[in-house]
Amino acid sequence: MVGVDSFQFGIGFSFREIQEYEVYISDLSRIEVDKTPDDVLREKMSGVIDTLRILPTDDVSDQLSKDYIRYGAIPEGYFEDAYHIAIALINNLDIVLSWNFRHIVRRKTKDIVNMVNTINNFQHIEIMTPAEL
């Protein structure tokens, strides 16, 4: 099962590449897509995410997101990025896919996320680009 952050949609990510997987997004992705200023792009992205399963936020993912930030996996100003990872983990997804190299697909983020998961007695999660599948 694969979680995809909303950044995917803005760069033309093709879901055909991962159609053999169960694909999910967080409810936060819907909010991010709705904020897209380009009307054509927003409609295109909405059409794609309307076909995916949406995972809700909860108190556990909220706290885990804060832990990711507190330990330095994700910078303070980018709570949404931490939330995407936490929601995927809490919902027992195997992988988070992203093209966000600035805050999500980085060695430091992967290491700290899995350290925080271990501290909190959660499983580890893979974070990678779609090209790595």
Sequence and secondary structure as in RCSB ss.txt:
>XXXX:A:sequence
MVGVDSFQFGIGFSFREIQEYEVYISDLSRIEVDKTPDDVLREKMSGVIDTLRILPTDDVSDQLSKDYIRYGAIP
EGYFEDAYHIAIALINNLDIVLSWNFRHIVRRKTKDIVNMVNTINNFQHIEIMTPAEL
>XXXX:A:secstr
 EEE THHHHTT  GGGGTTS EEEEHHHHHHHHT S HHHHHHHHHHHTTSEEE   HHHHHHHHHHHHTTSS 
TT HHHHHHHHHHHHTT SEEE   TTTTSSHHHHHHHHHHHHHTT    EEE GGG 
